[in-house]
Amino acid sequence: MKTRYLLLIALFLFLLYTTVFAQATIKAEVDKTDLSTDQTLTYKLIISSSGQEQVIPKAPDFKGFQVVSSARSSQVSFEKNQIKKSATYLFVLSPEKAGDYQIGPATVKIGKDNYTTQTIDIKVKEGTRPPVQEPEPKTDLPQYTL
């Protein structure tokens, strides 16, 4: 009987701790970890927090990738007399060349605390499509000056 009460008290304290102190989460994910040079990769950074503090993330270094496009979406809701905020940052990345890469951690400061994501390992293989070559300028066209 005492064991049951101790277990219930421990469960209550755990739930109280996670409710009071779980103020923010930050998560990074990619749609694939193996790709070729003629594919793109989508990196998603998801930040959830409670309260009214300003959330400004520092995106990771996308070394070995070129950012093709980026987007941001946000959502605000009220739950149990608390403001809940969520922001999602999307980056579409194109690999510069084949190789093994690591997308470093993203960081965000929320209130007085810093939060960091994990690093993500990416393997890029050579694609089947030949590299795009710049067209040579045509010299037989007349040159005009304004």
BALOBA-1460 file (C-alpha; in Angstrom, 3 decimals):
// residues 146
<rec num="1" residu="m" x="0.000" y="0.000" z="0.000"/>
<rec num="2" residu="k" x="2.818" y="2.411" z="0.903"/>
<rec num="3" residu="t" x="4.556" y="1.584" z="-2.348"/>
<rec num="4" residu="r" x="1.438" y="2.547" z="-4.258"/>
<rec num="5" residu="y" x="1.231" y="5.927" z="-2.487"/>
<rec num="6" residu="l" x="4.916" y="6.575" z="-3.065"/>
<rec num="7" residu="l" x="4.475" y="5.747" z="-6.742"/>
<rec num="8" residu="l" x="1.497" y="8.110" z="-7.002"/>
<rec num="9" residu="i" x="3.418" y="10.900" z="-5.253"/>
<rec num="10" residu="a" x="6.407" y="10.364" z="-7.551"/>
<rec num="11" residu="l" x="4.124" y="10.474" z="-10.608"/>
<rec num="12" residu="f" x="2.448" y="13.650" z="-9.338"/>
<rec num="13" residu="l" x="5.828" y="15.342" z="-8.741"/>
<rec num="14" residu="f" x="7.033" y="14.312" z="-12.196"/>
<rec num="15" residu="l" x="3.908" y="15.738" z="-13.847"/>
<rec num="16" residu="l" x="4.195" y="18.923" z="-11.796"/>
<rec num="17" residu="y" x="7.861" y="19.298" z="-12.744"/>
<rec num="18" residu="t" x="7.207" y="18.817" z="-16.469"/>
<rec num="19" residu="t" x="4.276" y="21.249" z="-16.384"/>
<rec num="20" residu="v" x="6.095" y="23.998" z="-14.496"/>
<rec num="21" residu="f" x="9.524" y="23.755" z="-16.087"/>
<rec num="22" residu="a" x="8.772" y="22.619" z="-19.640"/>
<rec num="23" residu="q" x="8.566" y="26.100" z="-21.091"/>
<rec num="24" residu="a" x="10.073" y="25.529" z="-24.533"/>
<rec num="25" residu="t" x="11.138" y="22.935" z="-27.057"/>
<rec num="26" residu="i" x="13.233" y="23.179" z="-30.199"/>
<rec num="27" residu="k" x="13.456" y="20.434" z="-32.784"/>
<rec num="28" residu="a" x="15.296" y="20.102" z="-36.102"/>
<rec num="29" residu="e" x="14.460" y="17.529" z="-38.754"/>
<rec num="30" residu="v" x="15.184" y="16.798" z="-42.399"/>
<rec num="31" residu="d" x="13.109" y="14.978" z="-44.978"/>
<rec num="32" residu="k" x="16.052" y="12.737" z="-45.975"/>
<rec num="33" residu="t" x="19.588" y="12.007" z="-44.854"/>
<rec num="34" residu="d" x="20.763" y="10.343" z="-48.091"/>
<rec num="35" residu="l" x="20.426" y="12.233" z="-51.361"/>
<rec num="36" residu="s" x="22.184" y="12.939" z="-54.624"/>
<rec num="37" residu="t" x="23.576" y="16.177" z="-56.003"/>
<rec num="38" residu="d" x="20.537" y="16.617" z="-58.251"/>
<rec num="39" residu="q" x="18.062" y="16.492" z="-55.334"/>
<rec num="40" residu="t" x="17.082" y="18.976" z="-52.658"/>
<rec num="41" residu="l" x="16.784" y="18.563" z="-48.907"/>
<rec num="42" residu="t" x="14.180" y="20.211" z="-46.663"/>
<rec num="43" residu="y" x="15.412" y="21.262" z="-43.216"/>
<rec num="44" residu="k" x="12.692" y="22.126" z="-40.695"/>
<rec num="45" residu="l" x="13.253" y="23.955" z="-37.403"/>
<rec num="46" residu="i" x="10.275" y="23.845" z="-35.012"/>
<rec num="47" residu="i" x="10.213" y="26.055" z="-31.914"/>
<rec num="48" residu="s" x="7.434" y="25.877" z="-29.308"/>
<rec num="49" residu="s" x="7.259" y="28.087" z="-26.245"/>
<rec num="50" residu="s" x="4.894" y="29.474" z="-23.681"/>
<rec num="51" residu="g" x="4.851" y="33.065" z="-22.540"/>
<rec num="52" residu="q" x="5.343" y="36.349" z="-24.299"/>
<rec num="53" residu="e" x="9.120" y="36.378" z="-24.690"/>
<rec num="54" residu="q" x="10.656" y="37.131" z="-28.070"/>
<rec num="55" residu="v" x="12.003" y="34.035" z="-29.832"/>
<rec num="56" residu="i" x="14.843" y="34.608" z="-32.297"/>
<rec num="57" residu="p" x="16.587" y="31.476" z="-33.595"/>
<rec num="58" residu="k" x="20.095" y="31.272" z="-34.985"/>
<rec num="59" residu="a" x="19.997" y="28.938" z="-37.970"/>
<rec num="60" residu="p" x="22.792" y="26.413" z="-38.342"/>
<rec num="61" residu="d" x="25.633" y="26.716" z="-40.803"/>
<rec num="62" residu="f" x="24.532" y="24.912" z="-43.957"/>
<rec num="63" residu="k" x="28.132" y="24.255" z="-45.065"/>
<rec num="64" residu="g" x="28.188" y="22.276" z="-48.305"/>
<rec num="65" residu="f" x="24.646" y="23.343" z="-49.208"/>
<rec num="66" residu="q" x="23.112" y="26.288" z="-50.957"/>
<rec num="67" residu="v" x="19.847" y="27.676" z="-49.547"/>
<rec num="68" residu="v" x="17.389" y="27.542" z="-52.460"/>
<rec num="69" residu="s" x="14.434" y="28.980" z="-50.541"/>
<rec num="70" residu="s" x="13.215" y="29.573" z="-47.015"/>
<rec num="71" residu="a" x="9.879" y="30.175" z="-45.312"/>
<rec num="72" residu="r" x="8.482" y="30.845" z="-41.839"/>
<rec num="73" residu="s" x="5.106" y="30.120" z="-40.309"/>
<rec num="74" residu="s" x="3.854" y="30.833" z="-36.816"/>
<rec num="75" residu="q" x="0.900" y="30.001" z="-34.623"/>
<rec num="76" residu="v" x="-0.347" y="31.498" z="-31.348"/>
<rec num="77" residu="s" x="-2.937" y="29.854" z="-29.094"/>
<rec num="78" residu="f" x="-4.280" y="30.210" z="-25.565"/>
<rec num="79" residu="e" x="-4.424" y="27.111" z="-23.354"/>
<rec num="80" residu="k" x="-5.146" y="27.022" z="-19.631"/>
<rec num="81" residu="n" x="-4.598" y="30.789" z="-19.283"/>
<rec num="82" residu="q" x="-1.211" y="30.537" z="-20.997"/>
<rec num="83" residu="i" x="-0.022" y="31.764" z="-24.356"/>
<rec num="84" residu="k" x="1.433" y="28.977" z="-26.509"/>
<rec num="85" residu="k" x="3.563" y="29.978" z="-29.486"/>
<rec num="86" residu="s" x="4.936" y="27.819" z="-32.251"/>
<rec num="87" residu="a" x="7.168" y="28.855" z="-35.138"/>
<rec num="88" residu="t" x="8.386" y="26.696" z="-37.997"/>
<rec num="89" residu="y" x="11.289" y="27.660" z="-40.223"/>
<rec num="90" residu="l" x="11.794" y="25.765" z="-43.496"/>
<rec num="91" residu="f" x="14.954" y="25.775" z="-45.588"/>
<rec num="92" residu="v" x="15.192" y="24.035" z="-48.955"/>
<rec num="93" residu="l" x="18.839" y="23.113" z="-49.489"/>
<rec num="94" residu="s" x="20.716" y="22.018" z="-52.584"/>
<rec num="95" residu="p" x="24.023" y="20.167" z="-52.115"/>
<rec num="96" residu="e" x="27.037" y="21.808" z="-53.739"/>
<rec num="97" residu="k" x="28.880" y="18.521" z="-54.349"/>
<rec num="98" residu="a" x="28.977" y="14.884" z="-53.260"/>
<rec num="99" residu="g" x="30.350" y="14.042" z="-49.815"/>
<rec num="100" residu="d" x="29.521" y="13.567" z="-46.149"/>
<rec num="101" residu="y" x="28.164" y="16.666" z="-44.432"/>
<rec num="102" residu="q" x="26.933" y="17.652" z="-41.032"/>
<rec num="103" residu="i" x="24.283" y="20.282" z="-40.427"/>
<rec num="104" residu="g" x="25.267" y="21.859" z="-37.139"/>
<rec num="105" residu="p" x="22.929" y="22.674" z="-34.279"/>
<rec num="106" residu="a" x="20.444" y="25.522" z="-34.391"/>
<rec num="107" residu="t" x="20.153" y="27.600" z="-31.240"/>
<rec num="108" residu="v" x="17.442" y="29.805" z="-29.822"/>
<rec num="109" residu="k" x="17.312" y="32.001" z="-26.747"/>
<rec num="110" residu="i" x="13.961" y="32.009" z="-24.984"/>
<rec num="111" residu="g" x="13.843" y="34.184" z="-21.919"/>
<rec num="112" residu="k" x="17.077" y="33.518" z="-20.039"/>
<rec num="113" residu="d" x="17.606" y="30.011" z="-21.409"/>
<rec num="114" residu="n" x="19.407" y="28.821" z="-24.544"/>
<rec num="115" residu="y" x="18.091" y="25.789" z="-26.418"/>
<rec num="116" residu="t" x="20.041" y="23.788" z="-28.996"/>
<rec num="117" residu="t" x="19.129" y="21.118" z="-31.540"/>
<rec num="118" residu="q" x="21.130" y="18.056" z="-32.399"/>
<rec num="119" residu="t" x="23.490" y="17.868" z="-35.388"/>
<rec num="120" residu="i" x="22.278" y="15.981" z="-38.451"/>
<rec num="121" residu="d" x="24.538" y="13.839" z="-40.659"/>
<rec num="122" residu="i" x="23.847" y="13.955" z="-44.402"/>
<rec num="123" residu="k" x="25.332" y="11.769" z="-47.161"/>
<rec num="124" residu="v" x="25.332" y="13.221" z="-50.678"/>
<rec num="125" residu="k" x="26.057" y="10.990" z="-53.672"/>
<rec num="126" residu="e" x="26.889" y="12.136" z="-57.179"/>
<rec num="127" residu="g" x="23.699" y="12.633" z="-59.180"/>
<rec num="128" residu="t" x="22.856" y="11.254" z="-62.596"/>
<rec num="129" residu="r" x="22.113" y="14.613" z="-64.163"/>
<rec num="130" residu="p" x="25.144" y="16.377" z="-65.660"/>
<rec num="131" residu="p" x="26.067" y="19.681" z="-64.029"/>
<rec num="132" residu="v" x="24.395" y="22.756" z="-65.476"/>
<rec num="133" residu="q" x="26.794" y="24.772" z="-67.580"/>
<rec num="134" residu="e" x="26.488" y="28.486" z="-68.082"/>
<rec num="135" residu="p" x="25.528" y="29.333" z="-71.663"/>
<rec num="136" residu="e" x="28.190" y="31.205" z="-73.552"/>
<rec num="137" residu="p" x="27.233" y="34.740" z="-74.483"/>
<rec num="138" residu="k" x="26.387" y="35.230" z="-78.120"/>
<rec num="139" residu="t" x="28.780" y="37.618" z="-79.769"/>
<rec num="140" residu="d" x="26.986" y="37.957" z="-83.094"/>
<rec num="141" residu="l" x="24.270" y="40.175" z="-81.600"/>
<rec num="142" residu="p" x="24.656" y="43.923" z="-82.013"/>
<rec num="143" residu="q" x="25.777" y="45.781" z="-78.912"/>
<rec num="144" residu="y" x="23.734" y="48.800" z="-77.862"/>
<rec num="145" residu="t" x="24.621" y="51.409" z="-75.343"/>
<rec num="146" residu="l" x="22.262" y="53.809" z="-73.668"/>
